[in-house]
Amino acid sequence: MRRRMLLGLEERKPPSADHWIRVHRTAMACRFEIALSGEDAAHLPAARDALEEADRVEDRLTVFRDTSEVSRLNARAGNGPVEVSDELFALLERAGALHAATGGAFDPTSTPLLQAWGFLRREGKRPEPDALEAARAIVGMQLVELEETGRTARLPLAGMQVSFGSLGKGHALDRMADGLRRAGVPKALLSAGGSSVLAYGGDAVEGFAVDVRSKRASGTRLFGLRLRDAAQATSGAGEQFFEVDGQRYGHVLDPRTGWPATGVLSATVVTASAADADALSTAFLVAGPPLAESYCASHANTLALLVLEAEPNKLQVFGSHDGASWEDS
């Protein structure tokens, strides 16, 4: 017997647990949720405390509040270095490493491109060539200057912006899970919206079951996963788009070219870190199977599952993860 829970998530009911308890809150424009086995009800206070981490991470990383640490860094673009917290410094270092490892397909400095295409205001339009080139000139994570001794970061060009929309939710899930483990919670299932999941602990050999669906294809189930001590993230072809002369332009942009990414309907990544899974799913959505194949071949314990727009009924699988198995539709 299976018991459905969360957003398409389920787990075989352990013999010693007859129900699951869920706590949740809204942060980063999505629902963060923690599910505990009924036998772990005594850990509910720890789960509520862990949820507060989502608010704290949002306060620090959001670009929609002038008071956030990231907004203060962006406001100093083109000027001198800014002293940042250990957390933000580590995130910038990780973002730089992921940017390099994906050949620039993941780039948290690509906000100027979104502005040029009008997607930030939901007023999509094809930019003039000069405007697009001006935006491209101030995009590039490799340009960000980090100085470890003084824990400073510098955006050297006026107009540069850093945004952690592609890994912020995953980072929050990682921090929440760390807090639960420190509090002695033996197992939990965490989720952020319908795209990021982290599962740890538990005795079930099969782990938690996750349905991966396509929002663009009206919620069609693409495939299923089983997760055990693993994090999963899915990026899909954007729901926000506009059309010009029959050509569809989606809001997921390739930071290497400045143009909307095409070809991949859905990109799912399973790895140890929810933040890494978030970033990599975005990169593989942009760059497609060649990047997914090469990255997984050189990075152990990374699983990628891609569905192409041209072959929506075919699943392409690269790499593997010890805590994950998959089943085709």
C-alpha positions in Angstrom: 0.0 0.0 0.0 1.3 3.5 -0.8 0.4 6.8 0.7 0.5 9.9 -1.4 2.0 13.0 0.1 3.4 16.4 -0.8 3.5 17.3 -4.5 3.7 14.0 -6.3 5.8 12.5 -3.5 5.1 9.2 -1.8 6.8 6.5 0.3 6.0 3.0 1.2 4.5 3.0 4.7 6.9 1.6 7.2 5.5 -1.1 9.4 6.0 0.9 12.5 4.5 4.2 11.3 0.9 4.7 10.4 0.9 8.3 9.3 3.1 11.2 8.3 3.1 14.7 9.7 3.8 17.7 7.5 4.8 21.2 8.4 5.2 24.0 5.9 5.5 27.7 5.2 5.8 30.0 2.1 9.2 31.5 1.3 11.0 32.3 -2.0 7.5 32.4 -3.7 7.0 28.7 -3.1 5.9 26.2 -0.5 8.6 24.7 1.7 7.5 21.5 3.4 9.0 19.0 5.8 7.4 15.6 6.3 8.2 13.4 9.3 7.1 9.9 10.1 4.4 9.7 12.8 6.8 7.8 15.0 9.0 10.9 15.0 6.3 13.3 16.1 8.5 14.4 19.0 10.8 16.1 16.5 8.1 18.5 15.3 9.7 21.5 17.1 12.9 20.8 15.3 11.0 20.7 11.9 9.4 24.1 12.7 12.8 25.5 13.6 14.3 24.2 10.3 11.6 25.9 8.3 12.7 29.2 9.6 15.9 28.6 7.7 14.0 29.2 4.5 13.1 32.7 5.6 16.6 33.5 6.8 18.1 32.4 3.4 15.5 34.4 1.5 16.3 37.5 3.6 20.0 37.2 2.7 19.8 36.1 -0.9 16.7 37.8 -2.4 17.1 40.5 -5.1 13.6 41.8 -4.4 14.5 43.5 -1.1 17.0 46.3 -1.0 18.0 45.3 2.5 19.3 41.8 1.5 23.0 41.1 1.4 22.9 40.2 -2.3 21.1 43.5 -3.1 23.7 45.4 -1.3 26.4 43.7 -3.3 24.6 44.4 -6.6 24.2 48.0 -5.6 28.0 48.3 -5.4 28.6 46.9 -8.9 31.3 48.9 -10.7 32.8 50.1 -7.4 35.2 48.6 -4.9 35.0 45.2 -3.1 32.3 44.5 -0.5 32.8 42.5 2.6 30.3 39.6 2.6 29.2 36.9 5.1 30.9 33.5 5.1 27.7 32.0 3.7 27.5 34.3 0.7 31.2 34.0 0.0 30.9 30.2 0.0 27.9 30.4 -2.4 29.8 32.7 -4.7 32.7 30.3 -4.7 30.4 27.4 -5.4 28.6 29.3 -8.2 32.0 30.0 -9.8 33.0 26.4 -9.7 29.7 25.3 -11.2 29.9 28.0 -13.9 33.4 26.7 -14.9 32.4 23.0 -14.7 29.3 23.6 -17.0 31.2 25.8 -19.5 29.1 28.8 -18.5 25.7 27.2 -19.0 25.0 28.0 -15.3 25.6 31.7 -14.6 24.0 33.5 -11.7 25.0 36.9 -13.2 22.5 36.6 -16.2 19.8 39.0 -14.8 20.8 41.7 -17.4 19.8 39.3 -20.1 16.4 38.7 -18.6 15.9 42.5 -18.4 16.9 42.9 -22.0 14.2 40.3 -23.1 11.6 41.9 -20.8 11.0 38.8 -18.8 11.6 40.3 -15.3 8.5 42.5 -15.9 6.6 39.8 -17.7 6.7 42.0 -20.8 8.6 39.7 -23.2 10.0 41.2 -26.3 12.9 40.6 -28.8 15.7 43.0 -27.8 17.4 45.2 -30.2 20.9 43.8 -31.1 22.7 46.6 -29.4 20.7 46.2 -26.2 21.4 42.4 -26.2 25.1 42.9 -26.7 25.2 45.5 -23.9 23.6 43.0 -21.6 26.0 40.2 -22.6 28.9 42.5 -21.9 28.1 42.6 -18.2 27.2 38.9 -17.8 29.8 36.3 -16.7 30.4 34.7 -13.4 34.1 34.5 -14.3 34.2 38.3 -13.9 33.3 38.3 -10.2 36.3 38.9 -8.0 36.6 37.1 -4.7 39.3 37.7 -2.1 39.4 35.1 0.6 41.5 36.8 3.2 39.2 39.7 3.7 36.0 37.7 2.6 35.2 40.3 0.0 33.4 40.1 -3.4 33.5 42.6 -6.2 31.3 43.0 -9.3 33.7 45.0 -11.5 31.3 46.3 -14.1 28.5 48.8 -13.5 25.1 47.1 -14.0 26.3 43.6 -13.1 24.0 41.6 -10.9 24.1 38.3 -9.0 21.0 36.3 -8.4 20.7 33.0 -6.8 17.3 32.1 -8.2 18.8 29.0 -9.8 20.2 27.5 -6.6 18.6 29.4 -3.7 15.8 27.0 -2.9 18.3 24.1 -3.0 20.6 25.9 -0.7 17.8 26.4 1.7 16.9 22.7 1.7 20.5 21.8 2.3 20.6 24.1 5.3 17.3 22.8 6.6 18.4 19.2 6.4 21.6 20.0 8.2 19.6 21.5 11.1 17.3 18.5 11.3 20.3 16.1 11.4 21.9 18.2 14.2 18.6 18.0 16.1 18.7 14.2 15.9 15.8 13.8 13.4 16.4 10.3 12.0 14.6 10.8 8.6 12.7 13.4 6.7 11.4 14.4 3.3 11.9 18.1 2.4 10.6 19.9 -0.7 10.5 23.4 -2.2 7.8 23.9 -4.6 7.4 21.2 -7.2 11.0 21.3 -8.4 13.4 20.6 -5.5 13.4 17.6 -3.2 15.8 16.3 -0.5 15.3 12.9 1.2 17.4 11.5 4.0 17.4 8.7 6.5 14.7 6.0 6.9 14.8 2.2 6.7 12.9 1.8 3.4 15.2 0.2 0.8 13.2 1.6 -2.1 13.2 5.2 -0.7 10.8 8.0 -1.5 9.0 7.9 -4.8 8.9 11.1 -6.9 6.9 11.8 -10.0 8.6 14.2 -12.5 6.0 16.1 -14.5 6.1 18.7 -17.2 4.3 21.9 -16.5 4.6 22.9 -20.2 2.9 19.6 -21.2 -0.1 20.1 -18.8 1.4 18.2 -15.9 2.1 15.1 -17.9 4.1 12.5 -15.9 7.5 12.1 -17.6 9.0 9.4 -15.4 9.4 8.3 -11.8 12.3 8.3 -9.3 13.1 6.7 -6.0 15.3 8.7 -3.7 17.2 7.6 -0.6 19.7 10.1 1.0 19.8 12.2 -2.2 18.6 15.5 -3.5 16.7 16.0 -6.8 15.9 19.1 -8.9 14.0 19.5 -12.1 14.1 22.4 -14.5 11.6 22.6 -17.3 11.0 24.6 -20.5 9.6 27.9 -19.3 5.9 28.6 -18.9 6.7 32.3 -19.5 7.1 33.0 -23.2 6.0 35.1 -26.1 5.7 34.5 -29.8 6.9 36.6 -32.8 6.0 35.5 -36.3 5.2 32.0 -35.0 8.5 31.7 -33.2 8.3 30.8 -29.5 10.8 32.6 -27.1 10.9 31.2 -23.6 12.3 32.9 -20.5 15.0 30.3 -19.8 18.0 32.0 -21.4 21.4 30.6 -22.5 23.9 32.9 -20.7 26.5 32.0 -23.3 24.6 33.4 -26.2 21.9 35.6 -24.6 19.2 33.8 -26.5 16.4 31.6 -25.1 17.4 28.0 -24.7 15.7 25.4 -26.9 15.6 21.7 -27.4 15.1 20.3 -23.8 11.7 19.9 -22.3 12.8 18.8 -18.9 16.2 18.3 -17.1 16.3 16.4 -13.8 19.5 16.0 -11.7 20.1 13.8 -8.6 23.2 14.5 -6.5 24.2 14.9 -2.9 23.5 18.6 -2.6 20.1 20.2 -3.4 21.9 23.5 -4.4 24.1 21.7 -6.9 21.1 19.8 -8.2 19.3 23.1 -8.7 22.2 24.7 -10.6 22.9 21.6 -12.7 19.3 21.0 -13.8 19.3 24.6 -15.1 22.6 24.1 -16.9 21.5 20.8 -18.5 18.2 22.4 -19.6 20.3 25.1 -21.4 23.1 23.0 -22.8 21.3 19.6 -23.3 22.6 16.1 -23.5 26.2 16.8 -24.5 26.9 18.7 -21.3 24.9 16.3 -19.2 26.8 13.4 -20.5 30.3 14.9 -20.1 29.5 16.3 -16.7 28.2 13.0 -15.3 31.1 11.1 -16.8 33.6 13.3 -14.8 31.6 13.8 -11.6 30.8 10.6 -9.6 27.4 10.1 -8.0 25.6 12.5 -10.4 22.5 11.3 -12.3 20.9 13.3 -15.1 17.6 12.5 -16.8 16.6 14.6 -19.8 13.5 14.7 -22.0 13.9 16.5 -25.3 11.2 18.6 -27.0 11.6 16.6 -30.2 11.2 13.2 -28.3 8.9 13.8 -25.4 8.3 10.1 -24.9 12.0 9.2 -24.7 14.1 9.5 -21.6 17.8 10.1 -21.9 19.8 9.0 -18.8 23.4 9.9 -17.9 25.5 8.9 -14.9 24.2 7.3 -11.7 23.6 8.0 -8.0 23.8 5.4 -5.2 20.6 6.8 -3.6 18.5 6.9 -6.7 16.7 4.6 -9.2 14.3 5.5 -12.0 11.5 4.1 -13.9 10.2 5.2 -17.3 6.6 6.2 -17.8 
